[in-house]
Amino acid sequence: MTKFNAWNVIKNGLNGQSYWTRQWRDPEPKSSYDVVIIGGGLHGLATAYYLAKNHNIKNVAVLEKGWIGGGNAGRNTTIVRSNYMMPGNHEFYEHSLKLWENLSHELNYNVMFSQRAHVSLFHSPGAKDSVSRIYNIMRLHGTDAELWDLKTLKKKIPHLNYHNSRFPILGAAVQKRAGNARHDAVAWGYARAADTLGVDILQNCEVTGFTRKNGNIESIQTSRGIIKGKKIGFAVAGNTSVLWQMAELGNLPIESHKLQAFVSEAVKPLLDQVVVYGVGGAHFYISQSDKGSMVFGGDLDWYKSYAQRGNLPMVQDVAEAAMAIFPSLGRIRLLRHWAGVMDMTMDGSFFICKTPISNLYLNAGWNYGGFKASPASGWYFADLIANESPHNYVQNHNLERFEKGINIDERGAGPDPKLHG
Ligand SMILES: Cc1cc2nc3c(=O)[nH]c(=O)nc-3n(C[C@H](O)[C@H](O)[C@H](O)COP(=O)(O)OP(=O)(O)OC[C@H]3O[C@@H](n4cnc5c(N)ncnc54)[C@H](O)[C@@H]3O)c2cc1C
């Protein structure tokens, strides 16, 4: 594997870029592995990497039915933040943000992490109080968090609708270390680093069934043959319930909903932060990509589906929210929009846990927020698989929490998966 460094960039620049090696191998599946991770999204790839790196477990395969990063990993709006307050969640997402801060060095791959600040607008004194509570808790934990008054906001982001908006803007809660990264670079970076440590990344390898023996999963049926794994991890995001039923485990407390994203033509630098607007039923978030496109999205499509495409009412909803808060967007042309399948849980928090099958481990329930979570998700899922017991931060992120009444409901939205954006 050619390392990315100044010397190799110059050498290859002078030699017609001909000495770069493949980023990862395309191996034939082995008949068995110590660990098989199903799902070649960010969580699956990160888990494989940390299994090899942190736990020296290198006989690992990642099985991906399509191409790596082609699911939600490649479809999201890439917002990275750690403005969570519930015990467990806060520590987990803050660790994730710290991993992001060094990820390009760690993987020797530029994931283009840009800490440009996450700016959550508020529109009433009540909303200010409520968001201040969260941001004060963050500060008590040592996480950066601040409030911007209207004067500061106008100076930093002059293009918002300050004069004529239905819900006047009063200020914003800000996390300056938050920002965006380049989604496919993260998938490729983890894949390349995991492959270098010996992990087999098997693309076009769809899991179609499981053979059970003595309560365990003995082997996995795939479109590339039968593969055995001493331990098996699910990291298939919106498809978790499908695989769960394939393993004859019944129903999961997860609903799969669609979330759309939108990207405009490229324009000159217009917005230097991630801005979030949510009031009166509207929900909208926007940033500008390094190529200049405006990247934005809103709420779920409000009905369950496994289709990776969205519907028109939500296009209208997002366009209305955009115009309410950022009127100059009305003159920008939309290039593309698409959807991904979200694994929404009953309390909006994730699962990193053991399952009723003793050699099967579950990583799921990322709702809208799994991109930012991917480094820590891989870290703690690998830790669980290697050590057989959950780390303190994720000890309540299990399937039993609903029976025990230990919901981790960050938004206080109640047991309705649609409301936990
Ligand atoms: C429009 C949109 C905007 C979002 N915005 C943000 C955001 O701004 N910030 C944020 O933090 N999060 C965001 N998210 C959420 C985030 O993208 C997801 O939570 C996260 O990517 C899920 O983890 P993953 O990357 O591992 O999932 P995926 O990339 O979906 O990986 C799962 C993989 O499993 C594979 N798979 C499924 N079934 C099988 C099978 N039978 N056999 C083999 N492989 C299989 C799939 O092909 C897929 O590649 C957004 C999501 C969407 C759709």
The ligand as an SDF file (V2000), in Angstrom:
LIG
                    3D

 53 58  0  0  0  0  0  0  0  0999 V2000
  -30.2720   11.7970    3.7650 C   0  0  0  0  0  0  0  0  0  0  0  0
  -29.4970   11.4290    4.9960 C   0  0  0  0  0  0  0  0  0  0  0  0
  -28.8820   12.4390    5.7270 C   0  0  0  0  0  0  0  0  0  0  0  0
  -28.1590   12.0970    6.8930 C   0  0  0  0  0  0  0  0  0  0  0  0
  -27.4710   13.0840    7.5150 N   0  0  0  0  0  0  0  0  0  0  0  0
  -26.6770   12.7720    8.5630 C   0  0  0  0  0  0  0  0  0  0  0  0
  -25.8570   13.7700    9.1470 C   0  0  0  0  0  0  0  0  0  0  0  0
  -25.8290   14.9260    8.6860 O   0  0  0  0  0  0  0  0  0  0  0  0
  -25.0810   13.4360   10.2030 N   0  0  0  0  0  0  0  0  0  0  0  0
  -25.0900   12.1860   10.7230 C   0  0  0  0  0  0  0  0  0  0  0  0
  -24.3990   11.9520   11.7100 O   0  0  0  0  0  0  0  0  0  0  0  0
  -25.8180   11.1850   10.1520 N   0  0  0  0  0  0  0  0  0  0  0  0
  -26.6100   11.4460    9.0850 C   0  0  0  0  0  0  0  0  0  0  0  0
  -27.3440   10.4680    8.4800 N   0  0  0  0  0  0  0  0  0  0  0  0
  -27.3440    9.1220    9.0610 C   0  0  0  0  0  0  0  0  0  0  0  0
  -26.1410    8.2830    8.6560 C   0  0  0  0  0  0  0  0  0  0  0  0
  -25.9060    8.3800    7.2800 O   0  0  0  0  0  0  0  0  0  0  0  0
  -26.4060    6.8180    9.0340 C   0  0  0  0  0  0  0  0  0  0  0  0
  -26.8710    6.7430   10.3600 O   0  0  0  0  0  0  0  0  0  0  0  0
  -25.1520    5.9740    8.9300 C   0  0  0  0  0  0  0  0  0  0  0  0
  -24.5230    6.1490    7.6830 O   0  0  0  0  0  0  0  0  0  0  0  0
  -25.5340    4.4940    9.1190 C   0  0  0  0  0  0  0  0  0  0  0  0
  -24.4340    3.6690    9.2480 O   0  0  0  0  0  0  0  0  0  0  0  0
  -23.6350    2.9790    8.0170 P   0  0  0  0  0  0  0  0  0  0  0  0
  -22.8430    4.0550    7.3510 O   0  0  0  0  0  0  0  0  0  0  0  0
  -22.9070    1.8400    8.5240 O   0  0  0  0  0  0  0  0  0  0  0  0
  -24.8760    2.5250    7.1270 O   0  0  0  0  0  0  0  0  0  0  0  0
  -24.8830    2.1100    5.6050 P   0  0  0  0  0  0  0  0  0  0  0  0
  -23.9460    2.9300    4.8060 O   0  0  0  0  0  0  0  0  0  0  0  0
  -26.3180    2.0910    5.1820 O   0  0  0  0  0  0  0  0  0  0  0  0
  -24.2820    0.6510    5.6750 O   0  0  0  0  0  0  0  0  0  0  0  0
  -25.0210   -0.5290    5.7950 C   0  0  0  0  0  0  0  0  0  0  0  0
  -24.5950   -1.4320    4.6660 C   0  0  0  0  0  0  0  0  0  0  0  0
  -25.1700   -2.7140    4.8500 O   0  0  0  0  0  0  0  0  0  0  0  0
  -25.3340   -3.2720    3.5740 C   0  0  0  0  0  0  0  0  0  0  0  0
  -26.2810   -4.3790    3.6330 N   0  0  0  0  0  0  0  0  0  0  0  0
  -27.5980   -4.3380    3.8900 C   0  0  0  0  0  0  0  0  0  0  0  0
  -28.1470   -5.5690    3.8190 N   0  0  0  0  0  0  0  0  0  0  0  0
  -27.1230   -6.4220    3.5220 C   0  0  0  0  0  0  0  0  0  0  0  0
  -27.0510   -7.8280    3.2930 C   0  0  0  0  0  0  0  0  0  0  0  0
  -28.1360   -8.6000    3.3360 N   0  0  0  0  0  0  0  0  0  0  0  0
  -25.8320   -8.3640    3.0100 N   0  0  0  0  0  0  0  0  0  0  0  0
  -24.7120   -7.5930    2.9490 C   0  0  0  0  0  0  0  0  0  0  0  0
  -24.7350   -6.2540    3.1360 N   0  0  0  0  0  0  0  0  0  0  0  0
  -25.9340   -5.6700    3.4150 C   0  0  0  0  0  0  0  0  0  0  0  0
  -25.8690   -2.0900    2.7500 C   0  0  0  0  0  0  0  0  0  0  0  0
  -25.6950   -2.3010    1.3630 O   0  0  0  0  0  0  0  0  0  0  0  0
  -25.0590   -0.9300    3.2960 C   0  0  0  0  0  0  0  0  0  0  0  0
  -23.9320   -0.6330    2.4990 O   0  0  0  0  0  0  0  0  0  0  0  0
  -28.0880   10.7560    7.3180 C   0  0  0  0  0  0  0  0  0  0  0  0
  -28.6810    9.7610    6.5700 C   0  0  0  0  0  0  0  0  0  0  0  0
  -29.3730   10.0910    5.3970 C   0  0  0  0  0  0  0  0  0  0  0  0
  -29.9870    8.9910    4.5680 C   0  0  0  0  0  0  0  0  0  0  0  0
  1  2  1  0
  2  3  1  0
  2 52  2  0
  3  4  2  0
  4  5  1  0
  4 50  1  0
  5  6  2  0
  6  7  1  0
  6 13  1  0
  7  8  2  0
  7  9  1  0
  9 10  1  0
 10 11  2  0
 10 12  1  0
 12 13  2  0
 13 14  1  0
 14 15  1  0
 14 50  1  0
 15 16  1  0
 16 17  1  0
 16 18  1  0
 18 19  1  0
 18 20  1  0
 20 21  1  0
 20 22  1  0
 22 23  1  0
 23 24  1  0
 24 25  2  0
 24 26  1  0
 24 27  1  0
 27 28  1  0
 28 29  2  0
 28 30  1  0
 28 31  1  0
 31 32  1  0
 32 33  1  0
 33 34  1  0
 33 48  1  0
 34 35  1  0
 35 36  1  0
 35 46  1  0
 36 37  1  0
 36 45  1  0
 37 38  2  0
 38 39  1  0
 39 40  1  0
 39 45  2  0
 40 41  1  0
 40 42  2  0
 42 43  1  0
 43 44  2  0
 44 45  1  0
 46 47  1  0
 46 48  1  0
 48 49  1  0
 50 51  2  0
 51 52  1  0
 52 53  1  0
M  END
$$$$
